[in-house]
Amino acid sequence: MNEEGEVDDSLHPGLSEDKIKELYHLMMLAREFDEKLFKMQRSGKIGTYASLKGQEACEIGSGYALEEHDWVVPSFREMGVFITRGADRVKLVQGWMGDTRAFQGDENTRDLPIAIPIASQALHAAGIAWASKIKGEKSCAITYFGDGATSEGDFHEALNFAGVFKLPIVFFCQNNQWAISTPRKVQTASETIAQKAISYGIKGVQIDGNDVLAVYKATKEALERARNGEGPTLIEAITFRLGDHTTSDDASKYRSEEEVSPWVQKDPIQRVVKHFQKIGTWSDEYGAKVKGEVEKEVEEAVEKAMQIPPPGPEDVFKYIFKTLPKDLEEEQKELLEEVNEKKSLQDKGDAV
């Protein structure tokens, strides 16, 4: 699907128009969540947030190609993938509020929590894929990262390992042109990121990351190859980060409006709207209906997340060690005694 919404029938992935409408709805939902969470951060209701604006096609298209038993090993910008995979909408908000309980509960989930260290998740995904192969499963792993991650050693180690053992894994690079303030042009001397696959003996593919159909098709084909024992694929999806790196960044300090403006015109959501307009299935009523539905879904999720009581102070000591060391046991005891003492004094004060 080009920037005017025209689809090349010879390359069409075979999705029905109803399925493409599902993709559009999911992209709109991801955009609505993104805008809401940005506003919540600016009003002090959540901490640092990483926007996915402009990258919806990458995340929805690839997520839609996955099967339920596949593994998702994300970085920190893949909220659209989680949404597509049916993640609990309330827990998505809860997680960005800094409440780690959002990542607990379902032991059967195959969607790992977000990873902040750059490229480390690629190794985790390779390990998961190796385990799947040893166990004779048909599940694949997909791991996401930005162009900056390809400059990290973990990226190269993961690709090398995956290539040697012919693992069922897809490496998905959202090349959004910027690793915080470092532009793509100084990340590597190679002409493309996709061609790095050659040195590891695996398949490399470069696609238009703002074309949701191309993303779906390339990911689906890569997963099928992996499932058939044909090994890994590195996908380089060319896209653009329309917002700041995170809410603690100011992209205007290192890139101009002239650089951003052309990519605004390539908005992946508007590309789908143009497609609907060309084939005569678009109406303002339909657009308003979808907008209303996603707004309602997001508002309900935020409202419920805001009503969840905060975790207790003892959570500081949880999920670090299976058995707490003696010194941390003592610290936990001291903290709880101090908290209980302050609460007792407060209760007495309220009673007076």
N, C-alpha and C positions, 0 to 999 in steps of 0.2 A: 504494500500500500504506500504510494508515494505521498508527497506533501499536499497534493491536491485531492487526496482520498481515492485515487484511481488504483484498482487492483489488477495485477497481471494474472490472468486466469491460469497461465502455465505454471505459476509459482504458488497459487492459492493453496493453503494447507487443508482445505476441505471442510472448514468450519461453516456451519449454517449461519444465516443471518441472525437467528435467535441466539446462537452461541456468541456471535460478535456483539450482540446487544448485552449479553452477560459480561463480556470483557469490558464494554463501555461502562456498565453499571459499577463494576469493581474498580475501574480506574477513577471514576467520579467519587466513589466511596473513599479510596485512598487519598485523593486530593482534599476531600472534605475533612478527613481525620487530620491530615497534614496541616491544613490551615487552622483548625481548631486547637491543635496541640501547640502550634506556634504562638497563638494568642494566649494560651494558658501559661506558656513560659514567660511571655512578656508581662503578664499580670501576677507572676510569682507563684503560680499554682503547681508548676512542675519545674524540674531542674533543666539542665542543658538538653536541648533537643536537636536531632539531626534530620533536616528536611529531605524529603524525597521528591520534591516538586520538579517536574520535568523528566523524571525517570520512571513514571508510572508504567509505560509500555514494557520496559525491561522487567519489572517486577511482576506485573499481572500476567504478561505473556508467558514468562518462564514458569511462574507458579501454576498456571493453568495447564501446563503440559505434564506436570508431575502426577504420579499415582499416589494413592493414600499411603502405601507402604514405603515410599521413598523417604530419604533423609534430607532435611534442610539444615545446612550449617552456615548461618548468616554472619555478616559483619554487624554494623549498627544502623544501617539505613534501609533494611529490607522489610519495613512494616507492610508494604504492599504484598509481599509474598505471604506473610502471615495472614493477612486479610483474605487472600485468595484461597489459602489452605483451610479457611474456616475457623481461625483462631477466635477465642472468646474475646469479644470486643471490649468488654469491661476490663479484662486482664491486660489488654494492650495499653489502655489508659493507665491502669494501676502500675504497670511496669515503668512507664515514663514518669510516674509520680515518685519513683525511687523505692517502691515497695517490692522487695524481692519475692514476696509470697505469690506474686503474679506468675512466677515461673515454676510453681509447685503444683501438685495435685494429680496430674495425669501422667502416670508412670509409663503409659504406652505411647505417649506422643513421640513423634520422630522429627519434631521441629526444635532444634536446640536454641537456648537463649542467645541474645545478642552478644557479640564479641567486640570489645573495644580495642585490644591490641591489634596492630595492623598485620594481616596475613597469617597470624597464628592459626586461625580457623581452617586454613587450607590443609594443614597437617592433620588436624582432628578429622576432617572429612576423609582424607586418604586412609586414616586408620579405620574409620567406620566402613568404608568401601571394602577394605581388605578383609574385615571381619565378615561382611556380607558374602564375599566371594568364598571364603573358607567354609562358611556355613551352607553354601549352596543356595542362597536366597536369590530371588529375582529383583531384589530392591537395589536402587542406585542411590548414590549420594550426590547432592549438588551443593557447591559452596560459592558464596558471593564475596566479591571484593572490588575495590576501586583500582584505578590505574596506578595510584601510588604504591599499592601493595606489591606490584610486580617488581619493585626495586628492593624488596625484602628477601632475605635468604630463605625464609620459610616457604615462600611461593615457589622458588626453584626446587627446593628439596621435595616439596609435595608433588610437583609435576614429574620430577625424576623418579620418585618412588612409584607413583601411579603408572608411569610408562613402563618401568621395569616389570612390575607385577600385573600389568594389563588390568587395572582395577575398574570396576563399574562406577565411574565418577564423572561429573561434569564440572569444570572450573568456569564460573561465569564472572567475567570482568565487566563491571559497569564503568566503562571508560567515559567519565563525565568531564574530562579535560582538565580537572584541577584536583590536586592532592593538597587540600587546604589552599595555601597560596602558591604552591609549586605547579607550574603548567605542565601539561603532557609532553611538550616538546623538549623538556630537559630531564624527563624521567629515563629515557632510553635512546640510544642511537639507532635502534632498529626502526624500520619504516612503520611497522605495525606491532601491536602486542600479540595479535593472533599468530604471527609467524614464529614466535618463541616456542610454539608447540613442536616445531620441526626438530629442534635439538634434543627433545625428549622422546621422539619417536611416536608422537600422538597426533591426532587430527586437530587442526586449528581453523577456526571459522571467524570471519569478521562480518558483522551484520549492522543494519540500521537499527539502533536501539530505540528509536522513536516510532518504529513501525511494529505495532503489537502483533500483527500477523507473522511478520518475519521472525520476531523473537520466539513466538510460539512454535513455529515450524522448525527453526534451527534447534531449539531445546528438545522438542519432541524427537527429532531425528538423532540427536546426540544421546538421548536416553535410550532409544531403541538399539543403537549400536552398543552401548554399554551393557544393556540387558542380554544382548546376543553374544557377549564375550569378545567384542571387538575393541574393547579398551576405552580410555578416557578421551574427552574432547575439551579443548580450551575455546570458549566463545568470547570474542571481544565485541561487545555491544556499544556502538558509538552513540553517545547521548550527551547531555549537558546538565550540569547542576545549576538550575535557575536561581536558587537561593544561596545563602551563606553555607559554609561547610557545616557549621552548627550555629546555634543561637549565641555562642560565645565568640563568633567570628564576624568580621565586617569585610565582605568580599569587595566592596567599593574601594578598599585601600590598595588592591592589587590587580583589579581588572576594570575596564571601562564599560560604559553603557553600549558603546559601539560593538564590543565583543559579545555582549549578552543579547542585544536586540534581535539579531538574526535567528537566534535559537528560540526566542519567544514566539516567533512566527512558525516555528517547527513543533510547537506544542503537540505532544502525542495524543492528547484528548481531542483537540480540535481537528486533528487529522481524521479521526474516526467520525466526528460530526460531519465533516465534508464528504466522507464516504456515504453516509446515510443520505445526505442531501442529494448526492449524484444519482443514487439508485431510487430515490423517491420515498424512503422510509422515515425521513426526519420530519418532525413537526415541532413547533414551539411548545405545544401541549405535552408532547413526549419528553422534551428536554426539561420542562418545569416539573413533570412528574418524577423523573429520576432525581433531580435536584432536591425535591421535597423529601423523597424517600431516604436519601443518604444523610440529609441534614437531621432528620428525625432519628435515624439509627445512631448517629454520632452523639447527638445531644443526650439520648437515653443512656448510652454507654458512659459518658462523662458524668452525668448525674448520679448513676449508680456507683461509679468509682469514687466519687467525692464523698459518698456516704459510708465507705468502708472505714472502720476504726483503724487508726494507725497501729503498727506493730509495737509490741512491748519492748522495753529496753534490753531484755534478755536476748532479743534477736541479734544483738551485736555479736554474740558469741556462737551463734548457730551456723551450721553449714561450712565451717572451716576445718574442723577435725571431727572424725567419727567419735572419738573419745577425747574430751577436753583434757589438756595437760593440767597438772596440779596448780600451776601458777595462774592459769586462766580460770580455773574453778574458783580460786580464792578471789580473783578480781570480780567475777560474776556475782559471787556472794556479797562482796562489799558494795557493789553497785546496787543490787536489789535492796540491801539494807538501807542504803542512803535514799533510794527512791521511796521506799516504804515510810521512812522517817519523815521525809518532806511531805508526803501525802497525809500522814497522820497530823502533822502540824497544821497543814492547810485545812483539814477537816475540822480541827479544833477551832481554828480562826473563823471558819464559816459558821460554826455553831454559836460562837460568841456574837 
